[in-house]
Amino acid sequence: MDIQENIVNKVASSGLLTLNLEEYFHKGERLVYDIKDNLFHGLILKEQDFRAFIKEHDWSQYQDKNVAIICSADAIVPTWAYMLLANKMQPYANEVVFGNLDVLEAVLYSKALAKIDLNAFAGQRVVIKGCADLEVPVAAYVEITALLTPVAKSIMFGEPCSTVPIYKRKD
């Protein structure tokens, strides 16, 4: 007599929607533009020299790139200098931000998450995938939680087989 057990995938039949933030990773190159290279003796920004650099620099090298603008030197840089850099990079770059690569990554995720159709998650039990091959910034997890809280029935973190509850709507 052959007794065959039916194996049931409870995770597949649980009705959970898995949201993988890795899918929102922007594949474009990331780079840092350090304005310290434009400082006179590493201390001050000379407007005339900086404006000449702005005029002569090949801005097309930033085509489709994601640029984080920083100043790693202990110098006072006028706000307009960062604005000029952003103005010249904007027609070419995919994204330009003031801050380090962590800030850039958070902004890239924020823009991608803003495009999500939240109606797809209305009344659903959502698992925000925790294990990733790419490093997803904490800011992205915070943002997606804030976006989903008003619409989802529940939000969990981790994998469908092992989750940490984050939110459950009280009915």
C-alpha positions in Angstrom: 0.0 0.0 0.0 1.4 3.3 -1.1 0.7 6.2 1.1 1.5 9.5 -0.5 1.4 12.7 1.5 0.4 15.8 -0.2 3.0 18.5 0.6 1.4 21.9 0.9 3.3 25.1 0.5 1.8 27.1 3.2 3.8 30.2 2.3 2.5 30.2 -1.3 -1.1 29.8 -0.1 -0.8 32.4 2.7 -1.9 35.4 0.6 1.2 37.4 1.5 2.6 39.9 -1.0 6.4 40.1 -0.9 8.0 43.4 -1.7 11.7 43.2 -2.6 13.3 46.6 -2.3 16.3 45.3 -4.4 13.9 45.6 -7.4 14.0 49.4 -7.0 17.8 49.7 -7.1 18.9 52.2 -9.8 21.6 50.4 -11.8 23.4 53.6 -12.9 26.9 54.4 -11.9 27.4 56.3 -8.7 30.2 58.8 -8.1 31.3 61.5 -5.7 32.2 65.0 -6.9 34.5 66.5 -4.1 34.5 70.3 -4.4 37.8 70.3 -2.4 39.6 69.9 -5.7 38.3 73.4 -6.6 39.6 75.0 -3.5 42.6 77.4 -3.4 45.3 75.8 -1.2 42.5 73.5 0.0 41.0 76.3 2.1 38.9 78.7 0.1 36.9 78.9 -3.1 38.0 81.7 -5.3 34.9 82.8 -7.3 36.7 83.9 -10.5 38.7 80.6 -10.7 35.7 78.5 -9.9 33.5 80.2 -12.5 36.3 79.6 -15.1 36.3 75.9 -14.1 32.5 75.8 -14.4 32.7 77.3 -17.9 35.6 75.0 -19.2 34.8 71.7 -17.5 33.4 68.8 -19.7 30.1 68.2 -18.0 29.1 65.5 -20.5 31.2 63.0 -18.5 28.3 62.9 -16.0 25.9 61.6 -18.6 23.4 59.1 -17.0 25.5 59.0 -13.7 24.3 59.5 -10.2 26.4 62.2 -8.5 26.9 63.0 -4.8 28.5 66.4 -4.3 30.5 66.8 -1.1 33.4 68.8 0.3 35.8 66.6 2.3 38.0 69.6 3.2 37.4 71.6 6.4 36.5 74.7 4.4 33.6 77.1 4.1 32.1 76.7 0.7 29.4 79.1 -0.3 26.0 77.6 -1.2 26.0 79.1 -4.7 29.1 76.9 -5.5 27.1 73.7 -5.0 24.2 75.2 -6.9 26.5 76.0 -9.9 27.7 72.4 -9.9 24.2 71.0 -9.7 23.1 73.4 -12.5 25.9 72.2 -14.9 25.5 68.5 -14.0 21.7 68.4 -14.2 21.3 68.2 -18.0 23.5 65.1 -18.1 23.3 63.3 -14.8 20.5 61.0 -13.8 20.6 62.3 -10.3 22.6 65.0 -8.4 22.5 65.4 -4.7 24.3 67.2 -1.9 25.8 64.7 0.4 27.7 61.4 0.4 26.9 58.1 -1.4 24.5 57.1 1.4 22.5 60.2 0.8 22.5 59.6 -2.9 21.3 56.0 -2.4 18.5 57.1 -0.1 17.4 59.7 -2.7 17.5 57.2 -5.6 15.4 54.7 -3.6 13.0 57.5 -2.5 12.3 58.5 -6.1 11.8 54.9 -7.1 9.4 54.2 -4.2 7.4 57.3 -5.0 6.4 55.7 -8.3 4.9 52.6 -6.6 1.1 52.1 -7.2 0.1 51.8 -3.5 -3.4 50.6 -4.6 -1.8 47.2 -5.4 -1.1 46.9 -1.7 -4.5 48.1 -0.4 -5.8 45.7 2.2 -3.0 43.3 1.6 -0.6 41.4 4.0 2.8 42.6 2.9 6.2 41.2 3.6 9.1 43.6 3.0 11.9 41.3 2.0 14.8 41.5 4.5 17.6 39.5 2.9 19.2 41.2 -0.1 22.2 40.7 -2.4 22.4 44.5 -2.7 22.7 46.8 0.3 19.4 48.5 0.7 19.6 51.6 2.8 17.6 51.7 6.1 16.0 54.9 4.7 14.3 52.8 2.0 12.8 50.5 4.6 11.5 53.4 6.6 10.1 55.1 3.6 8.3 52.0 2.2 6.8 51.4 5.7 5.5 54.9 5.9 4.0 54.6 2.4 2.4 51.2 3.1 1.0 51.9 6.6 -2.1 53.8 5.4 -3.1 51.1 2.9 -1.8 47.7 3.9 -3.7 45.3 6.2 -0.4 44.3 7.7 3.3 44.8 7.2 6.0 42.3 8.1 9.8 42.3 7.6 11.9 39.4 6.6 11.0 36.3 4.5 7.5 34.8 4.2 8.6 31.8 6.2 10.1 33.9 9.0 8.8 37.4 9.5 8.9 40.2 12.1 5.6 41.9 12.5 5.8 45.7 11.9 2.2 46.8 11.6 -1.3 45.3 11.7 -4.4 47.3 11.1 -7.0 47.0 13.8 -10.4 46.2 12.4 
